[in-house]
């Protein structure tokens, strides 16, 4: 009897405790639900499955948007375009190409992009955009179409400057940034006129840095920026822009078998543009030191000198070319007597592009030390560079 009474008392106490716990839980849930009515977020329990997508007509949490309904990422995109699109111009060209078979000239048209640099009307673009142009026209953001003239060009770096005379208040220069501290993964924007669609913008990231790009035979541009932003024919010469709305490069080429975007594009860094453009505006060309070597051939040991400029800096300094002998009207060149270049300023060279690249930043009067292999011995020859004689352009075409 006593055991039965104890069991009965335990059952009653257990029921009371259970009722008290359930009441407490309901009270807590009610408090959470009451607090939740003042929050823009909903926190479904884990047992309810994944968080559902907002129903039609519903909105995401307002904290993710600004007053215009834009996310932070969209705000950056819009700000970049609004601040930079008026700095982009559409370039159209007309010229002629020679048809050797028909012995006649055929009219041809081209198009590209450019970026306004200053209020004087200087516009940055690629040399290949205006290379064969007899007439250049520029269309501004307000649809004004203006004739342009060539101010200067650096073909080996594929950079050109053209100029327009525009009404006051219609030119919006693009801010120049820096390409010295770029990193793979940084977000970038490409502005231009792909397929003639004016002032289009695409976005992507920097895919790689310090690529090399051969834009002219035997001449390689270093420190090229590789991007995955979509660029197509017509984008050439347009600006590559960072998230601060600054030009960090100029879109130049794409890697594609069908001449359309394949997610691999290349841009000339603004560091090179900053160095070249002032000379193009001032002199119309880049003044470089002339070494007086116009032809070399590649050998297993280095670059054999194939032709020297008579009386040029290299010949005066003692660099030896092929030994030429005459037999009647014939000239016979013995190339085995020519020096083989192995280094310049202690920097090894194995190709004509590397040789020319060393002279990229050299000026007339600079002294370079050319190491040559002569009769199986390395001889160091100091050469004082001469004045500009067409610079690496002529050398790149010949070497």
Buried (B, 14 or more C-beta within 10 A) or exposed (E): EEEEEEEEEEEEEEEEEEEEEEEEEEEEEEEEEEEEEEEEEEEEEEEEEEEEEEEEEEEEEEEEBEEEEBEEEEEBBEBBBEBBBBBBBBBBBBBEEEEEEEEEEEEEEBBBBBBBBEEEBBBBBBBBBBBEBEEBBBBBBEEEEBEBEBBBBBBBBBBBBBBBEBEEEBBBBBEBBBBEEBEEEBBBBBBBBBEEEBBBBBBBBBBEBEBEBEBBEBBBBBBBBBBBBBBBBBBBBBBBBBBEBBBBBBBBBBEBEEEEBEBBBBBBBBBBBEBBBEBBBEEBBBBBBBBBBBBBBEEEEBBBBBBBBEEBBBBBBBBBBBEEEEEEEEEEBEBEBBBBBBBBEEEEBBBBBBBBBBBBEBEBEBEBEBBBBBEEEEBEBEBBBBEBBEBBBBBBBBB
